[in-house]
Amino acid sequence: MNETHLISDLCVQTVDTDKNVENVIKMKKKYFACDICGQKFFQKGLLKKHFHIHTKEKPCSCDVCNEEFSWKSYLNMHQRMHTKEKPYICDACGKGFSQRGALSTHYRIHTGEKPFSCYVCNKDFSQKSELNVHLRTHTNEKCFSCDVCHKEFSWKSNLTVHLRTHTNEKLYSCDVCHKDFSHKSQLNVHYVTHTNEKPYSCDACGKGYSQRGDLNRHYQTHTNEKPFSCDVCGKNYFRKSNLKVHYRIHTNEKPYSCDVCGKRYSQRGDLNRHYQTHINEKPFSCEVCGKKYSRKYNLKAHLRFHANEKSLEDNASLYGHLHT
């Protein structure tokens, strides 16, 4: 068979006759161009689908939740969320996925591939989303803000945990003494009071600790090591958090503000002590019931109580209306 290799700027293809070479060349020369952005397609149907990007048309609708999509392929992927279908199976561990891309990302767990690299510290990540989250450690970007006290966080999970300080929600319960905790880490630390387990041992004096952080701080009593140094005045500290607070002497940064009088402080402890001067002042008043508070965030937390109360009343009213 007389095979000819046809190489174009678009493909590499093997054909078996001169006539077929001619047909392929003709086919490759024919294309359909988008008159808006100039992108080229070899099938008219693909061009037609492409137009949806510009027209914002979404002709494909989910018959379960009515969400609309520009392409049928996107609709098919979406529908697997409802059907729980997972046609893409990992041949290493058997885990199933609803999308091919999710399977490709999962494979990196087995291969160790980490194609996304931080341009600041060169740390590698298997997923772009992980890299984006990591970059916030360099930029100090804080995208998530508490609507009660306005404290900002880099990660949504940290905000979720923080909100429990306002709601007093305690999801984690000790199955020995039934004490409740807001954070799982607090529960884990608490368990040690029952087991007296101290898995972290000092190799200098043999003293045991229940947490690695406590052991690390203990080590410094032997070495007198102060690894965190101020690059302005040279003062050294055992802990990074102490150095961070110290820097504010040089920068005059005062991130903690009194919501009563506006006075600012460089340390949270100083602000808390200052609040004692306002202990009998209650300038924040509830417009619903008149109750007064000394702190603005306490008033905001209280207003949620009324919001929940109103929601219950509305539901009760609706229920009564439906059954009369």
C-alpha positions as CSV (number, residue, x, y, z in Angstrom):
1,M,0.0,0.0,0.0
2,N,1.3,3.4,-1.0
3,E,1.0,5.3,2.3
4,T,1.6,9.1,2.3
5,H,2.0,11.1,5.5
6,L,0.0,14.3,5.3
7,I,1.3,17.1,7.6
8,S,-0.7,20.3,7.9
9,D,-0.6,23.1,10.4
10,L,-3.7,21.5,12.0
11,C,-3.0,17.7,12.1
12,V,-0.8,14.8,11.3
13,Q,-2.7,12.1,9.4
14,T,-1.8,9.0,7.4
15,V,-3.7,8.3,4.2
16,D,-3.3,5.4,1.7
17,T,-3.8,6.9,-1.8
18,D,-3.0,10.1,-3.7
19,K,-6.7,10.7,-4.2
20,N,-7.3,10.6,-0.5
21,V,-4.5,13.0,0.1
22,E,-6.2,15.4,-2.3
23,N,-9.6,14.9,-0.4
24,V,-8.0,15.6,3.0
25,I,-6.3,18.7,1.7
26,K,-9.6,20.0,0.4
27,M,-11.3,19.1,3.7
28,K,-8.6,20.9,5.8
29,K,-8.9,24.1,3.7
30,K,-12.7,24.3,4.4
31,Y,-13.5,25.8,7.7
32,F,-16.2,27.9,9.4
33,A,-15.1,31.1,11.1
34,C,-16.9,33.0,13.8
35,D,-17.5,36.5,12.5
36,I,-17.4,37.9,16.1
37,C,-14.1,36.6,17.4
38,G,-12.6,34.9,14.4
39,Q,-12.2,31.4,15.9
40,K,-12.3,28.7,13.2
41,F,-14.2,25.4,13.1
42,F,-14.2,22.5,10.6
43,Q,-17.8,21.6,11.4
44,K,-20.7,24.0,11.1
45,G,-22.4,22.5,14.1
46,L,-19.4,23.4,16.3
47,L,-19.5,27.0,15.1
48,K,-23.3,27.1,15.9
49,K,-22.6,25.9,19.4
50,H,-19.7,28.3,19.8
51,F,-22.1,31.3,19.1
52,H,-23.8,30.6,22.4
53,I,-20.8,32.0,24.1
54,H,-21.5,35.4,22.5
55,T,-25.3,35.4,22.5
56,K,-25.4,34.0,26.1
57,E,-28.1,31.6,24.8
58,K,-28.6,28.5,27.0
59,P,-30.8,26.1,25.1
60,C,-30.1,23.1,27.2
61,S,-32.2,22.9,30.4
62,C,-32.0,20.4,33.3
63,D,-35.4,18.7,33.7
64,V,-34.8,18.2,37.5
65,C,-33.7,21.7,38.7
66,N,-34.2,23.8,35.5
67,E,-30.6,25.1,35.5
68,E,-29.7,26.1,31.9
69,F,-26.5,25.4,29.9
70,S,-25.0,26.6,26.6
71,W,-23.8,23.1,25.6
72,K,-25.5,19.7,26.0
73,S,-22.2,18.2,27.2
74,Y,-22.3,20.6,30.2
75,L,-25.9,19.6,30.8
76,N,-24.9,15.9,30.8
77,M,-22.1,16.6,33.4
78,H,-24.6,18.5,35.5
79,Q,-27.2,15.8,35.4
80,R,-24.8,13.3,37.0
81,M,-25.1,15.4,40.1
82,H,-28.7,14.3,40.3
83,T,-28.3,10.7,39.1
84,K,-25.1,10.2,41.2
85,E,-23.7,8.5,38.1
86,K,-19.9,8.1,38.2
87,P,-18.8,6.6,34.9
88,Y,-15.1,7.5,35.2
89,I,-13.3,4.9,37.4
90,C,-9.8,5.1,38.8
91,D,-8.0,1.9,37.7
92,A,-5.6,2.2,40.7
93,C,-8.1,2.4,43.6
94,G,-11.5,1.9,42.0
95,K,-12.9,5.3,43.1
96,G,-15.6,6.7,40.7
97,F,-16.0,10.2,39.4
98,S,-18.7,12.0,37.5
99,Q,-16.3,14.0,35.4
100,R,-13.2,13.0,33.4
101,G,-11.3,16.1,34.7
102,A,-11.9,15.1,38.3
103,L,-10.5,11.6,37.5
104,S,-7.4,13.2,35.9
105,T,-6.9,15.3,39.0
106,H,-7.4,12.3,41.3
107,Y,-4.7,10.3,39.4
108,R,-2.1,12.7,40.7
109,I,-2.6,11.2,44.2
110,H,-1.2,7.9,42.8
111,T,1.4,9.4,40.4
112,G,2.6,12.1,42.8
113,E,2.4,14.6,39.9
114,K,2.2,18.3,41.1
115,P,2.1,20.5,38.0
116,F,1.1,23.8,39.7
117,S,4.1,25.6,41.3
118,C,4.1,28.7,43.6
119,Y,6.1,31.5,41.9
120,V,7.1,32.8,45.3
121,C,8.5,29.8,47.2
122,N,8.4,27.1,44.4
123,K,6.2,24.8,46.5
124,D,4.3,22.4,44.2
125,F,0.6,21.4,44.2
126,S,-1.5,18.8,42.4
127,Q,-4.5,21.1,42.0
128,K,-4.7,24.7,40.9
129,S,-7.3,25.5,43.6
130,E,-4.7,24.3,46.2
131,L,-2.1,26.7,44.7
132,N,-4.6,29.6,44.8
133,V,-5.3,29.0,48.5
134,H,-1.5,28.7,49.2
135,L,-0.8,32.0,47.5
136,R,-2.8,33.8,50.1
137,T,-0.1,33.0,52.6
138,H,2.2,35.2,50.6
139,T,-0.3,38.0,49.7
140,N,-2.0,38.0,53.0
141,E,-5.3,38.2,51.0
142,K,-8.3,37.7,53.2
143,C,-11.4,37.1,51.2
144,F,-13.8,36.0,53.9
145,S,-15.2,38.4,56.4
146,C,-17.2,37.8,59.6
147,D,-20.5,39.8,59.4
148,V,-20.6,40.1,63.2
149,C,-17.2,41.5,64.2
150,H,-15.7,42.0,60.7
151,K,-12.7,39.9,61.3
152,E,-11.2,38.7,58.1
153,F,-9.9,35.2,57.1
154,S,-8.0,33.8,54.2
155,W,-10.0,30.5,54.2
156,K,-13.7,30.0,54.4
157,S,-13.2,27.0,56.7
158,N,-11.5,29.3,59.3
159,L,-14.4,31.8,59.0
160,T,-16.9,28.9,59.6
161,V,-15.0,27.9,62.7
162,H,-14.8,31.5,63.9
163,L,-18.5,32.1,63.6
164,R,-19.0,29.6,66.4
165,T,-17.5,32.0,68.8
166,H,-20.5,34.3,68.2
167,T,-23.2,31.6,68.0
168,N,-21.6,29.5,70.8
169,E,-22.2,26.5,68.6
170,K,-20.4,23.4,69.9
171,L,-20.5,20.5,67.4
172,Y,-17.9,18.2,69.0
173,S,-18.8,16.3,72.1
174,C,-16.5,14.1,74.3
175,D,-18.0,10.6,74.6
176,V,-16.4,10.2,78.0
177,C,-17.6,13.2,79.9
178,H,-19.9,14.7,77.3
179,K,-18.2,18.1,77.4
180,D,-18.8,20.0,74.1
181,F,-16.3,21.9,72.0
182,S,-16.5,24.4,69.1
183,H,-13.4,22.9,67.4
184,K,-12.4,19.3,66.7
185,S,-8.8,20.2,67.6
186,Q,-10.1,21.3,71.1
187,L,-11.8,18.0,71.5
188,N,-8.7,16.1,70.6
189,V,-6.6,18.0,73.1
190,H,-9.3,17.5,75.8
191,Y,-9.3,13.7,75.2
192,V,-5.8,13.6,76.6
193,T,-7.2,14.6,80.1
194,H,-8.9,11.2,80.1
195,T,-6.1,9.1,78.6
196,N,-3.2,11.1,80.0
197,E,-1.5,10.2,76.8
198,K,1.8,12.1,76.1
199,P,3.1,10.9,72.8
200,Y,5.7,13.7,72.4
201,S,8.8,13.2,74.5
202,C,11.8,15.5,74.9
203,D,15.0,13.6,74.0
204,A,17.0,15.9,76.3
205,C,15.2,15.4,79.6
206,G,12.5,12.8,78.8
207,K,9.6,15.1,79.7
208,G,6.4,14.1,77.9
209,Y,3.8,16.4,76.2
210,S,0.4,15.8,74.7
211,Q,0.9,18.2,71.9
212,R,3.9,18.7,69.5
213,G,3.7,22.5,69.8
214,D,4.2,22.2,73.6
215,L,7.2,20.0,73.0
216,N,8.7,22.4,70.5
217,R,8.3,25.3,72.9
218,H,9.9,23.2,75.7
219,Y,12.9,22.4,73.6
220,Q,13.8,26.1,73.5
221,T,14.3,26.0,77.3
222,H,17.3,23.7,76.7
223,T,18.7,25.4,73.7
224,N,17.7,29.0,74.6
225,E,17.1,29.2,70.9
226,K,15.2,32.2,69.7
227,P,14.8,31.5,66.0
228,F,12.6,34.5,65.1
229,S,14.6,37.7,64.7
230,C,13.4,41.3,64.1
231,D,15.1,42.6,60.9
232,V,14.7,46.2,62.2
233,C,16.2,46.1,65.7
234,G,17.6,42.5,65.9
235,K,15.5,41.4,68.9
236,N,14.9,37.7,69.0
237,Y,11.9,35.7,70.0
238,F,10.9,32.1,70.8
239,R,7.7,32.3,68.8
240,K,6.8,33.8,65.5
241,S,3.5,35.2,66.9
242,N,5.6,37.2,69.4
243,L,7.8,38.6,66.7
244,K,4.7,39.6,64.7
245,V,3.3,41.6,67.7
246,H,6.8,43.2,68.2
247,Y,6.9,44.4,64.6
248,R,4.0,46.7,65.3
249,I,6.3,48.8,67.5
250,H,8.2,49.7,64.3
251,T,5.2,50.0,61.9
252,N,2.9,51.6,64.5
253,E,0.2,49.2,63.2
254,K,-2.8,49.1,65.5
255,P,-5.2,46.5,64.1
256,Y,-7.5,46.3,67.2
257,S,-10.1,49.0,67.4
258,C,-12.5,49.8,70.1
259,D,-16.0,49.9,68.6
260,V,-17.2,52.2,71.4
261,C,-14.8,55.1,71.2
262,G,-12.6,54.2,68.2
263,K,-9.3,54.1,70.1
264,R,-6.8,51.6,68.5
265,Y,-4.3,49.2,70.0
266,S,-1.5,47.0,68.6
267,Q,-2.4,44.0,70.8
268,R,-5.8,42.4,71.5
269,G,-5.0,42.1,75.2
270,D,-4.6,45.9,75.4
271,L,-7.9,46.4,73.7
272,N,-9.6,44.0,76.1
273,R,-8.2,45.8,79.1
274,H,-9.3,49.1,77.5
275,Y,-12.9,47.8,77.2
276,Q,-13.0,47.7,81.0
277,T,-13.2,51.5,81.0
278,H,-16.5,51.2,79.1
279,I,-17.8,48.4,81.3
280,N,-20.9,50.5,82.4
281,E,-21.4,52.1,79.0
282,K,-24.0,50.6,76.7
283,P,-24.2,52.8,73.6
284,F,-25.6,50.1,71.3
285,S,-29.3,49.7,71.6
286,C,-31.6,47.1,69.9
287,E,-34.4,48.9,67.9
288,V,-36.7,45.9,68.4
289,C,-36.7,45.4,72.2
290,G,-34.6,48.2,73.5
291,K,-31.9,46.0,75.1
292,K,-28.5,47.7,75.3
293,Y,-25.0,46.4,74.8
294,S,-21.5,47.7,75.4
295,R,-20.1,46.0,72.3
296,K,-21.4,46.4,68.8
297,Y,-20.8,42.7,67.9
298,N,-22.9,41.7,70.9
299,L,-25.8,43.8,69.5
300,K,-25.4,42.1,66.1
301,A,-25.4,38.7,67.6
302,H,-28.6,39.7,69.6
303,L,-30.3,40.9,66.4
304,R,-29.9,37.4,64.9
305,F,-32.1,36.2,67.7
306,H,-34.9,38.5,66.5
307,A,-34.3,37.5,62.9
308,N,-34.7,33.8,63.8
309,E,-37.8,34.7,66.0
310,K,-39.4,36.5,63.0
311,S,-38.7,33.6,60.7
312,L,-40.5,31.2,63.2
313,E,-43.4,33.6,63.4
314,D,-43.7,33.8,59.7
315,N,-43.6,30.0,59.3
316,A,-46.2,29.6,62.1
317,S,-48.5,32.2,60.4
318,L,-48.1,30.5,57.0
319,Y,-48.8,27.1,58.6
320,G,-52.0,28.5,60.3
321,H,-53.1,30.1,57.0
322,L,-52.7,26.8,55.1
323,H,-54.8,24.9,57.7
324,T,-57.8,27.3,58.0
